[in-house]
Amino acid sequence: MIVAPMINNIFFIFLFLVVNTVLDIHHKTKKTTTPPAGFH
């Protein structure tokens, strides 16, 4: 499977945004005081 670098970058940016959003929602709903390792 050949993936163009631009499409690959878009995929990783999209994945990063999704993970960020999920962690943000999880943080707000669970009201946790300790952030996940590697995230501020």
C-alpha positions as CSV (number, residue, x, y, z in Angstrom):
1,M,0.0,0.0,0.0
2,I,1.6,3.3,-1.2
3,V,0.5,6.4,0.7
4,A,1.5,9.9,-0.4
5,P,3.5,11.9,2.2
6,M,0.9,14.7,2.2
7,I,-2.0,12.3,2.8
8,N,0.2,10.6,5.5
9,N,0.7,13.9,7.2
10,I,-3.0,14.8,7.1
11,F,-3.8,11.4,8.6
12,F,-1.4,11.9,11.5
13,I,-2.6,15.4,12.1
14,F,-6.2,14.1,12.1
15,L,-5.3,11.3,14.5
16,F,-3.5,13.7,16.8
17,L,-6.5,16.0,16.9
18,V,-8.9,13.1,17.6
19,V,-6.6,11.9,20.5
20,N,-6.4,15.4,21.8
21,T,-10.1,15.9,21.7
22,V,-10.8,12.5,23.4
23,L,-8.3,13.2,26.2
24,D,-9.8,16.7,26.7
25,I,-13.3,15.4,26.9
26,H,-12.2,12.5,29.2
27,H,-10.3,15.0,31.4
28,K,-13.4,17.3,31.7
29,T,-15.9,14.5,32.4
30,K,-13.7,12.5,34.8
31,K,-12.3,15.6,36.6
32,T,-8.9,13.9,36.9
33,T,-6.1,15.8,38.5
34,T,-3.2,13.8,37.0
35,P,-2.6,14.4,33.3
36,P,-1.6,11.4,31.1
37,A,2.1,11.0,30.6
38,G,3.4,13.0,27.7
39,F,0.5,15.4,27.6
40,H,0.3,18.8,29.2
